[in-house]
Amino acid sequence: MAIGASLLNAEYVVGIDVDQLSLAVAAKASETLRAHVDWVQANVETIRSRVDTVIMNPPFGTKQVHADIRFLGIAMEIADVVYSIHKSSTRNFLIRWLEERGCKVSEIMTSRMEIPHQFTFHRKDRRFVNVSVIRVRSPSRQS
C-alpha cells in the first residue's frame, strides 16, 4: 500500500511494519519500482506523529480479538483520513464503534481478498475472505 501511494505521487510516504522480513521484501520492491518510501520497523502502538492519511490492512481481529480496533483507534488519533481493510462481517460493528467516537465513515467498498497460508495458525493453503475497505474522517477533520 505504501508503494502504491508513492507511485500515485503522495508527497511523503512511510511504510511501517513490525516484521523485519516483510520490510526487506517491501524495500526491495520499492527500489525495483522506483517508489520513494521510508521503511520503518515499529509497533503501531508506538507511533505518535501526525499525518494526513493512513492506509492500512490491520489484523482482522479473529486470532487476537479486536486487534483491528486497536489499529483503527491509533490511526484515528494520528490521521485526518484513514483507509482500512476489515472483514465485511464486522462492518456494522466498526461503523457503530467509529460513530460513537465522532468519526464519519464516508465510503465503503466491498471486495474479496485472498489470504495465502503464511502463519502457523492458518489451516488451509489459501482462503478467500469478504472484506470492506472503509474511508473514515477523524472528528476534527469532517469539514
N, CA, C and O atoms as CSV, one atom per row, in Angstrom:
chain,resi,resn,atom,element,x,y,z
A,1,MET,N,N,0.820,-1.192,0.000
A,1,MET,CA,C,0.000,0.000,0.000
A,1,MET,C,C,0.860,1.250,0.000
A,1,MET,O,O,0.519,2.243,-0.643
A,2,ALA,N,N,1.981,1.206,0.722
A,2,ALA,CA,C,2.881,2.353,0.740
A,2,ALA,C,C,3.489,2.578,-0.640
A,2,ALA,O,O,3.613,3.717,-1.090
A,3,ILE,N,N,3.865,1.501,-1.306
A,3,ILE,CA,C,4.433,1.623,-2.650
A,3,ILE,C,C,3.395,2.226,-3.592
A,3,ILE,O,O,3.715,3.107,-4.390
A,4,GLY,N,N,2.161,1.756,-3.503
A,4,GLY,CA,C,1.086,2.307,-4.330
A,4,GLY,C,C,0.893,3.789,-4.090
A,4,GLY,O,O,0.717,4.555,-5.038
A,5,ALA,N,N,0.923,4.200,-2.835
A,5,ALA,CA,C,0.765,5.625,-2.513
A,5,ALA,C,C,1.894,6.441,-3.138
A,5,ALA,O,O,1.663,7.526,-3.672
A,6,SER,N,N,3.100,5.918,-3.069
A,6,SER,CA,C,4.230,6.626,-3.673
A,6,SER,C,C,4.085,6.715,-5.187
A,6,SER,O,O,4.322,7.768,-5.778
A,7,LEU,N,N,3.695,5.605,-5.812
A,7,LEU,CA,C,3.542,5.602,-7.266
A,7,LEU,C,C,2.410,6.521,-7.729
A,7,LEU,O,O,2.392,6.971,-8.874
A,8,LEU,N,N,1.467,6.793,-6.822
A,8,LEU,CA,C,0.379,7.726,-7.127
A,8,LEU,C,C,0.731,9.154,-6.721
A,8,LEU,O,O,-0.137,10.025,-6.647
A,9,ASN,N,N,2.020,9.380,-6.460
A,9,ASN,CA,C,2.581,10.713,-6.198
A,9,ASN,C,C,2.232,11.317,-4.851
A,9,ASN,O,O,2.125,12.538,-4.730
A,10,ALA,N,N,2.053,10.483,-3.837
A,10,ALA,CA,C,1.918,11.037,-2.485
A,10,ALA,C,C,3.200,11.815,-2.176
A,10,ALA,O,O,4.295,11.418,-2.573
A,11,GLU,N,N,3.041,12.917,-1.468
A,11,GLU,CA,C,4.185,13.798,-1.200
A,11,GLU,C,C,5.280,13.105,-0.392
A,11,GLU,O,O,6.460,13.225,-0.719
A,12,TYR,N,N,4.900,12.393,0.646
A,12,TYR,CA,C,5.867,11.702,1.503
A,12,TYR,C,C,5.193,10.445,2.042
A,12,TYR,O,O,4.071,10.510,2.544
A,13,VAL,N,N,5.871,9.301,1.941
A,13,VAL,CA,C,5.281,8.030,2.340
A,13,VAL,C,C,6.201,7.300,3.309
A,13,VAL,O,O,7.407,7.190,3.091
A,14,VAL,N,N,5.597,6.804,4.386
A,14,VAL,CA,C,6.308,5.964,5.349
A,14,VAL,C,C,5.561,4.639,5.424
A,14,VAL,O,O,4.348,4.614,5.630
A,15,GLY,N,N,6.286,3.543,5.256
A,15,GLY,CA,C,5.715,2.211,5.407
A,15,GLY,C,C,6.154,1.640,6.740
A,15,GLY,O,O,7.346,1.625,7.048
A,16,ILE,N,N,5.206,1.169,7.532
A,16,ILE,CA,C,5.513,0.679,8.888
A,16,ILE,C,C,5.046,-0.752,9.023
A,16,ILE,O,O,3.927,-1.093,8.640
A,17,ASP,N,N,5.913,-1.588,9.571
A,17,ASP,CA,C,5.548,-2.972,9.884
A,17,ASP,C,C,6.417,-3.427,11.037
A,17,ASP,O,O,7.529,-2.933,11.227
A,18,VAL,N,N,5.910,-4.360,11.792
A,18,VAL,CA,C,6.674,-4.904,12.910
A,18,VAL,C,C,7.625,-6.005,12.429
A,18,VAL,O,O,8.598,-6.331,13.108
A,19,ASP,N,N,7.335,-6.579,11.247
A,19,ASP,CA,C,8.087,-7.724,10.744
A,19,ASP,C,C,9.241,-7.287,9.840
A,19,ASP,O,O,9.024,-6.660,8.803
A,20,GLN,N,N,10.460,-7.619,10.240
A,20,GLN,CA,C,11.656,-7.207,9.510
A,20,GLN,C,C,11.717,-7.819,8.106
A,20,GLN,O,O,12.119,-7.142,7.160
A,21,LEU,N,N,11.327,-9.077,7.960
A,21,LEU,CA,C,11.358,-9.720,6.645
A,21,LEU,C,C,10.377,-9.045,5.683
A,21,LEU,O,O,10.706,-8.823,4.517
A,22,SER,N,N,9.183,-8.722,6.162
A,22,SER,CA,C,8.206,-8.021,5.324
A,22,SER,C,C,8.762,-6.677,4.853
A,22,SER,O,O,8.570,-6.288,3.702
A,23,LEU,N,N,9.439,-5.986,5.734
A,23,LEU,CA,C,10.022,-4.695,5.368
A,23,LEU,C,C,11.132,-4.859,4.343
A,23,LEU,O,O,11.261,-4.032,3.440
A,24,ALA,N,N,11.932,-5.906,4.464
A,24,ALA,CA,C,13.009,-6.153,3.499
A,24,ALA,C,C,12.435,-6.428,2.112
A,24,ALA,O,O,12.943,-5.917,1.114
A,25,VAL,N,N,11.386,-7.228,2.051
A,25,VAL,CA,C,10.726,-7.524,0.772
A,25,VAL,C,C,10.129,-6.247,0.183
A,25,VAL,O,O,10.262,-5.985,-1.012
A,26,ALA,N,N,9.474,-5.459,1.028
A,26,ALA,CA,C,8.864,-4.208,0.563
A,26,ALA,C,C,9.926,-3.225,0.077
A,26,ALA,O,O,9.734,-2.557,-0.939
A,27,ALA,N,N,11.031,-3.133,0.787
A,27,ALA,CA,C,12.104,-2.209,0.394
A,27,ALA,C,C,12.681,-2.601,-0.965
A,27,ALA,O,O,12.961,-1.737,-1.796
A,28,LYS,N,N,12.854,-3.882,-1.185
A,28,LYS,CA,C,13.366,-4.352,-2.480
A,28,LYS,C,C,12.364,-4.040,-3.592
A,28,LYS,O,O,12.750,-3.595,-4.674
A,29,ALA,N,N,11.083,-4.272,-3.325
A,29,ALA,CA,C,10.047,-3.982,-4.323
A,29,ALA,C,C,9.986,-2.491,-4.629
A,29,ALA,O,O,9.848,-2.097,-5.787
A,30,SER,N,N,10.089,-1.664,-3.595
A,30,SER,CA,C,10.012,-0.216,-3.827
A,30,SER,C,C,11.224,0.266,-4.623
A,30,SER,O,O,11.111,1.186,-5.433
A,31,GLU,N,N,12.371,-0.350,-4.393
A,31,GLU,CA,C,13.561,0.005,-5.161
A,31,GLU,C,C,13.382,-0.391,-6.631
A,31,GLU,O,O,13.701,0.387,-7.530
A,32,THR,N,N,12.878,-1.584,-6.867
A,32,THR,CA,C,12.642,-2.062,-8.234
A,32,THR,C,C,11.668,-1.155,-8.964
A,32,THR,O,O,11.860,-0.853,-10.142
A,33,LEU,N,N,10.622,-0.719,-8.273
A,33,LEU,CA,C,9.584,0.106,-8.884
A,33,LEU,C,C,9.888,1.610,-8.837
A,33,LEU,O,O,9.123,2.426,-9.350
A,34,ARG,N,N,10.998,1.949,-8.222
A,34,ARG,CA,C,11.408,3.348,-8.049
A,34,ARG,C,C,10.371,4.156,-7.271
A,34,ARG,O,O,10.096,5.318,-7.571
A,35,ALA,N,N,9.816,3.505,-6.276
A,35,ALA,CA,C,8.879,4.171,-5.368
A,35,ALA,C,C,9.682,4.729,-4.197
A,35,ALA,O,O,10.599,4.076,-3.698
A,36,HIS,N,N,9.342,5.911,-3.770
A,36,HIS,CA,C,10.071,6.563,-2.676
A,36,HIS,C,C,9.293,6.374,-1.377
A,36,HIS,O,O,8.292,7.047,-1.129
A,37,VAL,N,N,9.776,5.443,-0.553
A,37,VAL,CA,C,9.127,5.120,0.715
A,37,VAL,C,C,10.206,5.002,1.790
A,37,VAL,O,O,11.233,4.357,1.576
A,38,ASP,N,N,9.973,5.618,2.930
A,38,ASP,CA,C,10.830,5.398,4.092
A,38,ASP,C,C,10.236,4.231,4.872
A,38,ASP,O,O,9.101,4.312,5.340
A,39,TRP,N,N,10.988,3.154,5.014
A,39,TRP,CA,C,10.512,1.948,5.700
A,39,TRP,C,C,10.957,1.967,7.149
A,39,TRP,O,O,12.127,2.210,7.443
A,40,VAL,N,N,10.023,1.710,8.057
A,40,VAL,CA,C,10.298,1.768,9.489
A,40,VAL,C,C,9.784,0.494,10.154
A,40,VAL,O,O,8.630,0.106,9.973
A,41,GLN,N,N,10.651,-0.145,10.918
A,41,GLN,CA,C,10.213,-1.287,11.710
A,41,GLN,C,C,9.750,-0.751,13.063
A,41,GLN,O,O,10.535,-0.199,13.834
A,42,ALA,N,N,8.462,-0.928,13.329
A,42,ALA,CA,C,7.897,-0.404,14.575
A,42,ALA,C,C,6.569,-1.072,14.877
A,42,ALA,O,O,5.893,-1.588,13.987
A,43,ASN,N,N,6.218,-1.052,16.127
A,43,ASN,CA,C,4.898,-1.469,16.573
A,43,ASN,C,C,4.004,-0.242,16.434
A,43,ASN,O,O,4.369,0.836,16.904
A,44,VAL,N,N,2.843,-0.380,15.799
A,44,VAL,CA,C,1.989,0.786,15.562
A,44,VAL,C,C,1.595,1.494,16.853
A,44,VAL,O,O,1.288,2.686,16.838
A,45,GLU,N,N,1.601,0.784,17.943
A,45,GLU,CA,C,1.205,1.398,19.217
A,45,GLU,C,C,2.216,2.422,19.703
A,45,GLU,O,O,1.942,3.160,20.650
A,46,THR,N,N,3.397,2.478,19.061
A,46,THR,CA,C,4.408,3.463,19.454
A,46,THR,C,C,4.392,4.705,18.562
A,46,THR,O,O,5.120,5.663,18.824
A,47,ILE,N,N,3.571,4.699,17.514
A,47,ILE,CA,C,3.531,5.807,16.564
A,47,ILE,C,C,2.706,6.949,17.153
A,47,ILE,O,O,1.583,6.740,17.613
A,48,ARG,N,N,3.267,8.151,17.137
A,48,ARG,CA,C,2.567,9.310,17.670
A,48,ARG,C,C,2.621,10.519,16.748
A,48,ARG,O,O,2.077,11.571,17.082
A,49,SER,N,N,3.270,10.388,15.588
A,49,SER,CA,C,3.359,11.504,14.643
A,49,SER,C,C,2.000,11.783,14.026
A,49,SER,O,O,1.191,10.870,13.865
A,50,ARG,N,N,1.742,13.041,13.678
A,50,ARG,CA,C,0.515,13.403,12.955
A,50,ARG,C,C,0.774,13.252,11.468
A,50,ARG,O,O,1.839,13.626,10.976
A,51,VAL,N,N,-0.199,12.704,10.752
A,51,VAL,CA,C,-0.101,12.532,9.306
A,51,VAL,C,C,-1.436,12.901,8.670
A,51,VAL,O,O,-2.456,12.982,9.353
A,52,ASP,N,N,-1.423,13.122,7.367
A,52,ASP,CA,C,-2.657,13.432,6.646
A,52,ASP,C,C,-3.524,12.184,6.493
A,52,ASP,O,O,-4.725,12.209,6.762
A,53,THR,N,N,-2.889,11.084,6.054
A,53,THR,CA,C,-3.642,9.890,5.676
A,53,THR,C,C,-2.930,8.626,6.134
A,53,THR,O,O,-1.705,8.525,6.058
A,54,VAL,N,N,-3.711,7.669,6.607
A,54,VAL,CA,C,-3.209,6.322,6.909
A,54,VAL,C,C,-3.943,5.362,5.985
A,54,VAL,O,O,-5.166,5.410,5.858
A,55,ILE,N,N,-3.175,4.489,5.342
A,55,ILE,CA,C,-3.736,3.412,4.531
A,55,ILE,C,C,-3.239,2.128,5.159
A,55,ILE,O,O,-2.031,1.910,5.255
A,56,MET,N,N,-4.170,1.263,5.595
A,56,MET,CA,C,-3.712,0.099,6.352
A,56,MET,C,C,-4.560,-1.144,6.123
A,56,MET,O,O,-5.724,-1.087,5.728
A,57,ASN,N,N,-3.914,-2.259,6.391
A,57,ASN,CA,C,-4.551,-3.561,6.373
A,57,ASN,C,C,-4.241,-4.190,7.737
A,57,ASN,O,O,-3.318,-4.994,7.862
A,58,PRO,N,N,-5.021,-3.813,8.752
A,58,PRO,CA,C,-4.726,-4.311,10.100
A,58,PRO,C,C,-5.071,-5.784,10.231
A,58,PRO,O,O,-5.785,-6.332,9.391
A,59,PRO,N,N,-4.565,-6.437,11.286
A,59,PRO,CA,C,-5.030,-7.805,11.546
A,59,PRO,C,C,-6.552,-7.771,11.673
A,59,PRO,O,O,-7.112,-6.796,12.176
A,60,PHE,N,N,-7.217,-8.821,11.223
A,60,PHE,CA,C,-8.680,-8.818,11.216
A,60,PHE,C,C,-9.308,-8.927,12.597
A,60,PHE,O,O,-10.503,-8.671,12.740
A,61,GLY,N,N,-8.556,-9.291,13.596
A,61,GLY,CA,C,-9.122,-9.377,14.935
A,61,GLY,C,C,-9.826,-10.680,15.215
A,61,GLY,O,O,-10.626,-10.772,16.146
A,62,THR,N,N,-9.534,-11.702,14.406
A,62,THR,CA,C,-10.151,-13.008,14.653
A,62,THR,C,C,-9.244,-13.876,15.515
A,62,THR,O,O,-9.731,-14.597,16.385
A,63,LYS,N,N,-7.948,-13.820,15.292
A,63,LYS,CA,C,-6.997,-14.586,16.110
A,63,LYS,C,C,-6.771,-13.884,17.449
A,63,LYS,O,O,-6.747,-14.523,18.501
A,64,GLN,N,N,-6.607,-12.582,17.395
A,64,GLN,CA,C,-6.450,-11.753,18.594
A,64,GLN,C,C,-7.632,-10.784,18.605
A,64,GLN,O,O,-7.673,-9.842,17.814
A,65,VAL,N,N,-8.577,-11.013,19.487
A,65,VAL,CA,C,-9.841,-10.280,19.485
A,65,VAL,C,C,-9.633,-8.767,19.469
A,65,VAL,O,O,-8.885,-8.218,20.278
A,66,HIS,N,N,-10.306,-8.109,18.535
A,66,HIS,CA,C,-10.308,-6.649,18.361
A,66,HIS,C,C,-8.938,-6.055,18.044
A,66,HIS,O,O,-8.696,-4.879,18.316
A,67,ALA,N,N,-8.042,-6.857,17.473
A,67,ALA,CA,C,-6.748,-6.303,17.051
A,67,ALA,C,C,-6.966,-5.199,16.025
A,67,ALA,O,O,-6.246,-4.201,16.021
A,68,ASP,N,N,-7.956,-5.374,15.158
A,68,ASP,CA,C,-8.240,-4.356,14.140
A,68,ASP,C,C,-8.685,-3.042,14.770
A,68,ASP,O,O,-8.353,-1.967,14.270
A,69,ILE,N,N,-9.426,-3.125,15.856
A,69,ILE,CA,C,-9.904,-1.918,16.551
A,69,ILE,C,C,-8.730,-1.156,17.166
A,69,ILE,O,O,-8.709,0.074,17.138
A,70,ARG,N,N,-7.758,-1.875,17.718
A,70,ARG,CA,C,-6.571,-1.204,18.274
A,70,ARG,C,C,-5.865,-0.404,17.181
A,70,ARG,O,O,-5.510,0.757,17.384
A,71,PHE,N,N,-5.661,-1.035,16.013
A,71,PHE,CA,C,-5.005,-0.352,14.898
A,71,PHE,C,C,-5.834,0.841,14.438
A,71,PHE,O,O,-5.295,1.924,14.211
A,72,LEU,N,N,-7.130,0.644,14.301
A,72,LEU,CA,C,-8.011,1.705,13.826
A,72,LEU,C,C,-8.032,2.885,14.800
A,72,LEU,O,O,-8.016,4.043,14.382
A,73,GLY,N,N,-8.067,2.587,16.084
A,73,GLY,CA,C,-8.051,3.650,17.092
A,73,GLY,C,C,-6.795,4.492,17.020
A,73,GLY,O,O,-6.857,5.718,17.113
A,74,ILE,N,N,-5.654,3.839,16.856
A,74,ILE,CA,C,-4.386,4.570,16.739
A,74,ILE,C,C,-4.378,5.402,15.466
A,74,ILE,O,O,-3.967,6.562,15.481
A,75,ALA,N,N,-4.828,4.813,14.367
A,75,ALA,CA,C,-4.863,5.538,13.094
A,75,ALA,C,C,-5.721,6.792,13.206
A,75,ALA,O,O,-5.348,7.847,12.695
A,76,MET,N,N,-6.873,6.683,13.874
A,76,MET,CA,C,-7.759,7.843,14.010
A,76,MET,C,C,-7.147,8.927,14.900
A,76,MET,O,O,-7.472,10.105,14.749
A,77,GLU,N,N,-6.272,8.544,15.817
A,77,GLU,CA,C,-5.596,9.528,16.666
A,77,GLU,C,C,-4.555,10.328,15.897
A,77,GLU,O,O,-4.331,11.502,16.192
A,78,ILE,N,N,-3.912,9.696,14.906
A,78,ILE,CA,C,-2.778,10.354,14.246
A,78,ILE,C,C,-3.085,10.910,12.861
A,78,ILE,O,O,-2.286,11.675,12.320
A,79,ALA,N,N,-4.242,10.537,12.265
A,79,ALA,CA,C,-4.501,10.931,10.880
A,79,ALA,C,C,-5.825,11.651,10.712
A,79,ALA,O,O,-6.753,11.472,11.500
A,80,ASP,N,N,-5.895,12.464,9.678
A,80,ASP,CA,C,-7.131,13.149,9.307
A,80,ASP,C,C,-8.089,12.186,8.607
A,80,ASP,O,O,-9.300,12.229,8.824
A,81,VAL,N,N,-7.525,11.316,7.764
A,81,VAL,CA,C,-8.304,10.358,6.983
A,81,VAL,C,C,-7.641,8.998,7.081
A,81,VAL,O,O,-6.415,8.892,7.041
A,82,VAL,N,N,-8.459,7.947,7.209
A,82,VAL,CA,C,-7.949,6.576,7.276
A,82,VAL,C,C,-8.696,5.729,6.258
A,82,VAL,O,O,-9.922,5.775,6.160
A,83,TYR,N,N,-7.924,4.956,5.503
A,83,TYR,CA,C,-8.459,3.913,4.635
A,83,TYR,C,C,-8.023,2.603,5.268
A,83,TYR,O,O,-6.833,2.399,5.511
A,84,SER,N,N,-8.973,1.711,5.540
A,84,SER,CA,C,-8.644,0.493,6.273
A,84,SER,C,C,-9.449,-0.689,5.742
A,84,SER,O,O,-10.601,-0.536,5.334
A,85,ILE,N,N,-8.836,-1.863,5.751
A,85,ILE,CA,C,-9.476,-3.086,5.254
A,85,ILE,C,C,-9.893,-3.940,6.445
A,85,ILE,O,O,-9.098,-4.195,7.349
A,86,HIS,N,N,-11.165,-4.383,6.435
A,86,HIS,CA,C,-11.700,-5.199,7.532
A,86,HIS,C,C,-12.597,-6.302,6.978
A,86,HIS,O,O,-13.118,-6.189,5.868
A,87,LYS,N,N,-12.772,-7.353,7.745
A,87,LYS,CA,C,-13.714,-8.391,7.338
A,87,LYS,C,C,-15.101,-7.763,7.235
A,87,LYS,O,O,-15.525,-7.021,8.121
A,88,SER,N,N,-15.801,-8.070,6.145
A,88,SER,CA,C,-17.133,-7.491,5.940
A,88,SER,C,C,-18.105,-7.877,7.044
A,88,SER,O,O,-19.037,-7.129,7.339
A,89,SER,N,N,-17.899,-9.032,7.655
A,89,SER,CA,C,-18.805,-9.471,8.720
A,89,SER,C,C,-18.754,-8.553,9.938
A,89,SER,O,O,-19.650,-8.601,10.782
A,90,THR,N,N,-17.721,-7.719,10.043
A,90,THR,CA,C,-17.605,-6.809,11.184
A,90,THR,C,C,-18.004,-5.376,10.836
A,90,THR,O,O,-17.908,-4.486,11.680
A,91,ARG,N,N,-18.446,-5.150,9.610
A,91,ARG,CA,C,-18.713,-3.788,9.129
A,91,ARG,C,C,-19.671,-3.007,10.024
A,91,ARG,O,O,-19.367,-1.871,10.387
A,92,ASN,N,N,-20.817,-3.580,10.390
A,92,ASN,CA,C,-21.785,-2.850,11.222
A,92,ASN,C,C,-21.196,-2.496,12.583
A,92,ASN,O,O,-21.401,-1.390,13.081
A,93,PHE,N,N,-20.468,-3.427,13.181
A,93,PHE,CA,C,-19.805,-3.157,14.461
A,93,PHE,C,C,-18.816,-2.003,14.311
A,93,PHE,O,O,-18.795,-1.092,15.139
A,94,LEU,N,N,-17.992,-2.038,13.248
A,94,LEU,CA,C,-16.986,-0.993,13.029
A,94,LEU,C,C,-17.623,0.385,12.845
A,94,LEU,O,O,-17.171,1.370,13.430
A,95,ILE,N,N,-18.657,0.443,12.041
A,95,ILE,CA,C,-19.326,1.727,11.797
A,95,ILE,C,C,-19.877,2.290,13.105
A,95,ILE,O,O,-19.703,3.472,13.401
A,96,ARG,N,N,-20.538,1.442,13.881
A,96,ARG,CA,C,-21.081,1.880,15.173
A,96,ARG,C,C,-19.950,2.348,16.094
A,96,ARG,O,O,-20.062,3.396,16.731
A,97,TRP,N,N,-18.864,1.574,16.166
A,97,TRP,CA,C,-17.712,1.898,17.015
A,97,TRP,C,C,-17.125,3.255,16.613
A,97,TRP,O,O,-16.824,4.084,17.471
A,98,LEU,N,N,-16.965,3.475,15.317
A,98,LEU,CA,C,-16.408,4.742,14.829
A,98,LEU,C,C,-17.340,5.913,15.101
A,98,LEU,O,O,-16.898,6.967,15.560
A,99,GLU,N,N,-18.622,5.736,14.823
A,99,GLU,CA,C,-19.591,6.822,15.045
A,99,GLU,C,C,-19.682,7.201,16.515
A,99,GLU,O,O,-19.857,8.376,16.836
A,100,GLU,N,N,-19.565,6.222,17.420
A,100,GLU,CA,C,-19.572,6.511,18.858
A,100,GLU,C,C,-18.396,7.401,19.246
A,100,GLU,O,O,-18.442,8.069,20.279
A,101,ARG,N,N,-17.357,7.417,18.439
A,101,ARG,CA,C,-16.177,8.231,18.701
A,101,ARG,C,C,-16.159,9.508,17.870
A,101,ARG,O,O,-15.151,10.214,17.827
A,102,GLY,N,N,-17.264,9.797,17.219
A,102,GLY,CA,C,-17.383,11.028,16.448
A,102,GLY,C,C,-16.775,10.970,15.056
A,102,GLY,O,O,-16.686,11.996,14.383
A,103,CYS,N,N,-16.358,9.802,14.615
A,103,CYS,CA,C,-15.768,9.649,13.287
A,103,CYS,C,C,-16.873,9.467,12.254
A,103,CYS,O,O,-17.984,9.048,12.577
A,104,LYS,N,N,-16.547,9.791,11.002
A,104,LYS,CA,C,-17.524,9.655,9.923
A,104,LYS,C,C,-16.977,8.705,8.866
A,104,LYS,O,O,-15.921,8.950,8.282
A,105,VAL,N,N,-17.713,7.609,8.623
A,105,VAL,CA,C,-17.370,6.690,7.540
A,105,VAL,C,C,-17.972,7.289,6.278
A,105,VAL,O,O,-19.194,7.364,6.144
A,106,SER,N,N,-17.120,7.716,5.353
A,106,SER,CA,C,-17.620,8.411,4.168
A,106,SER,C,C,-17.687,7.521,2.930
A,106,SER,O,O,-18.381,7.865,1.973
A,107,GLU,N,N,-16.995,6.400,2.920
A,107,GLU,CA,C,-17.025,5.482,1.783
A,107,GLU,C,C,-16.834,4.060,2.283
A,107,GLU,O,O,-16.110,3.820,3.249
A,108,ILE,N,N,-17.497,3.111,1.609
A,108,ILE,CA,C,-17.293,1.683,1.884
A,108,ILE,C,C,-17.271,0.962,0.544
A,108,ILE,O,O,-18.190,1.103,-0.263
A,109,MET,N,N,-16.224,0.197,0.317
A,109,MET,CA,C,-16.115,-0.617,-0.883
A,109,MET,C,C,-15.953,-2.071,-0.444
A,109,MET,O,O,-15.173,-2.355,0.466
A,110,THR,N,N,-16.662,-2.974,-1.064
A,110,THR,CA,C,-16.535,-4.379,-0.705
A,110,THR,C,C,-15.774,-5.133,-1.785
A,110,THR,O,O,-15.816,-4.783,-2.964
A,111,SER,N,N,-15.079,-6.174,-1.350
A,111,SER,CA,C,-14.296,-6.989,-2.260
A,111,SER,C,C,-14.044,-8.344,-1.624
A,111,SER,O,O,-14.496,-8.616,-0.512
A,112,ARG,N,N,-13.325,-9.178,-2.333
A,112,ARG,CA,C,-12.890,-10.477,-1.809
A,112,ARG,C,C,-11.379,-10.495,-1.787
A,112,ARG,O,O,-10.743,-10.158,-2.785
A,113,MET,N,N,-10.799,-10.876,-0.679
A,113,MET,CA,C,-9.348,-10.888,-0.529
A,113,MET,C,C,-8.868,-12.329,-0.384
A,113,MET,O,O,-9.428,-13.115,0.380
A,114,GLU,N,N,-7.833,-12.652,-1.127
A,114,GLU,CA,C,-7.211,-13.970,-0.986
A,114,GLU,C,C,-6.160,-13.895,0.117
A,114,GLU,O,O,-5.320,-12.995,0.129
A,115,ILE,N,N,-6.218,-14.841,1.033
A,115,ILE,CA,C,-5.235,-14.907,2.107
A,115,ILE,C,C,-4.481,-16.225,1.970
A,115,ILE,O,O,-5.047,-17.292,2.212
A,116,PRO,N,N,-3.197,-16.159,1.581
A,116,PRO,CA,C,-2.415,-17.385,1.450
A,116,PRO,C,C,-2.000,-17.909,2.823
A,116,PRO,O,O,-1.992,-17.167,3.805
A,117,HIS,N,N,-1.662,-19.178,2.879
A,117,HIS,CA,C,-1.160,-19.773,4.123
A,117,HIS,C,C,0.183,-19.123,4.433
A,117,HIS,O,O,1.144,-19.304,3.687
A,118,GLN,N,N,0.258,-18.368,5.529
A,118,GLN,CA,C,1.511,-17.704,5.883
A,118,GLN,C,C,1.814,-17.721,7.375
A,118,GLN,O,O,2.924,-17.383,7.788
A,119,PHE,N,N,0.844,-18.108,8.179
A,119,PHE,CA,C,1.068,-18.175,9.614
A,119,PHE,C,C,0.793,-19.594,10.104
A,119,PHE,O,O,0.050,-20.341,9.466
A,120,THR,N,N,1.382,-19.961,11.220
A,120,THR,CA,C,1.212,-21.321,11.732
A,120,THR,C,C,-0.230,-21.648,12.082
A,120,THR,O,O,-0.620,-22.815,12.044
A,121,PHE,N,N,-1.026,-20.647,12.421
A,121,PHE,CA,C,-2.423,-20.914,12.772
A,121,PHE,C,C,-3.327,-21.049,11.548
A,121,PHE,O,O,-4.491,-21.426,11.688
A,122,HIS,N,N,-2.820,-20.752,10.351
A,122,HIS,CA,C,-3.605,-20.953,9.138
A,122,HIS,C,C,-3.746,-22.446,8.871
A,122,HIS,O,O,-2.776,-23.195,8.993
A,123,ARG,N,N,-4.942,-22.879,8.511
A,123,ARG,CA,C,-5.232,-24.295,8.294
A,123,ARG,C,C,-5.277,-24.685,6.816
A,123,ARG,O,O,-5.079,-25.853,6.484
A,124,LYS,N,N,-5.535,-23.723,5.925
A,124,LYS,CA,C,-5.688,-24.010,4.503
A,124,LYS,C,C,-4.566,-23.354,3.707
A,124,LYS,O,O,-3.937,-22.403,4.170
A,125,ASP,N,N,-4.320,-23.878,2.489
A,125,ASP,CA,C,-3.301,-23.289,1.616
A,125,ASP,C,C,-3.640,-21.851,1.250
A,125,ASP,O,O,-2.758,-20.997,1.161
A,126,ARG,N,N,-4.911,-21.597,1.042
A,126,ARG,CA,C,-5.385,-20.242,0.785
A,126,ARG,C,C,-6.859,-20.176,1.144
A,126,ARG,O,O,-7.568,-21.182,1.174
A,127,ARG,N,N,-7.285,-18.968,1.411
A,127,ARG,CA,C,-8.662,-18.740,1.811
A,127,ARG,C,C,-9.111,-17.408,1.241
A,127,ARG,O,O,-8.308,-16.487,1.092
A,128,PHE,N,N,-10.393,-17.308,0.922
A,128,PHE,CA,C,-10.942,-16.056,0.428
A,128,PHE,C,C,-11.860,-15.479,1.495
A,128,PHE,O,O,-12.679,-16.186,2.082
A,129,VAL,N,N,-11.707,-14.176,1.736
A,129,VAL,CA,C,-12.477,-13.501,2.771
A,129,VAL,C,C,-13.161,-12.286,2.158
A,129,VAL,O,O,-12.533,-11.529,1.418
A,130,ASN,N,N,-14.436,-12.093,2.460
A,130,ASN,CA,C,-15.138,-10.878,2.042
A,130,ASN,C,C,-14.662,-9.734,2.920
A,130,ASN,O,O,-14.694,-9.824,4.148
A,131,VAL,N,N,-14.220,-8.657,2.281
A,131,VAL,CA,C,-13.683,-7.523,3.027
A,131,VAL,C,C,-14.400,-6.238,2.649
A,131,VAL,O,O,-14.983,-6.115,1.572
A,132,SER,N,N,-14.337,-5.294,3.563
A,132,SER,CA,C,-14.825,-3.937,3.328
A,132,SER,C,C,-13.649,-2.994,3.492
A,132,SER,O,O,-12.939,-3.032,4.497
A,133,VAL,N,N,-13.453,-2.152,2.497
A,133,VAL,CA,C,-12.457,-1.086,2.597
A,133,VAL,C,C,-13.234,0.156,2.999
A,133,VAL,O,O,-14.137,0.590,2.283
A,134,ILE,N,N,-12.885,0.723,4.134
A,134,ILE,CA,C,-13.623,1.882,4.634
A,134,ILE,C,C,-12.751,3.135,4.587
A,134,ILE,O,O,-11.535,3.075,4.772
A,135,ARG,N,N,-13.389,4.250,4.340
A,135,ARG,CA,C,-12.729,5.551,4.405
A,135,ARG,C,C,-13.363,6.294,5.565
A,135,ARG,O,O,-14.579,6.476,5.615
A,136,VAL,N,N,-12.532,6.717,6.485
A,136,VAL,CA,C,-13.015,7.353,7.713
A,136,VAL,C,C,-12.354,8.711,7.882
A,136,VAL,O,O,-11.155,8.865,7.654
A,137,ARG,N,N,-13.144,9.683,8.280
A,137,ARG,CA,C,-12.610,11.002,8.619
A,137,ARG,C,C,-12.641,11.154,10.133
A,137,ARG,O,O,-13.618,10.799,10.792
A,138,SER,N,N,-11.545,11.691,10.669
A,138,SER,CA,C,-11.491,11.876,12.113
A,138,SER,C,C,-12.448,12.984,12.536
A,138,SER,O,O,-12.818,13.821,11.713
A,139,PRO,N,N,-12.857,13.006,13.805
A,139,PRO,CA,C,-13.828,14.007,14.271
A,139,PRO,C,C,-13.383,15.447,14.020
A,139,PRO,O,O,-14.219,16.310,13.751
A,140,SER,N,N,-12.099,15.715,14.102
A,140,SER,CA,C,-11.623,17.087,13.957
A,140,SER,C,C,-11.503,17.534,12.500
A,140,SER,O,O,-11.240,18.708,12.240
A,141,ARG,N,N,-11.694,16.607,11.533
A,141,ARG,CA,C,-11.451,16.925,10.128
A,141,ARG,C,C,-12.643,16.590,9.231
A,141,ARG,O,O,-12.450,16.104,8.116
A,142,GLN,N,N,-13.850,16.834,9.685
A,142,GLN,CA,C,-15.014,16.434,8.906
A,142,GLN,C,C,-15.573,17.531,8.018
A,142,GLN,O,O,-16.572,17.308,7.334
A,143,SER,N,N,-14.976,18.681,8.006
A,143,SER,CA,C,-15.498,19.768,7.179
A,143,SER,C,C,-15.063,19.623,5.735
A,143,SER,O,O,-15.415,20.455,4.899
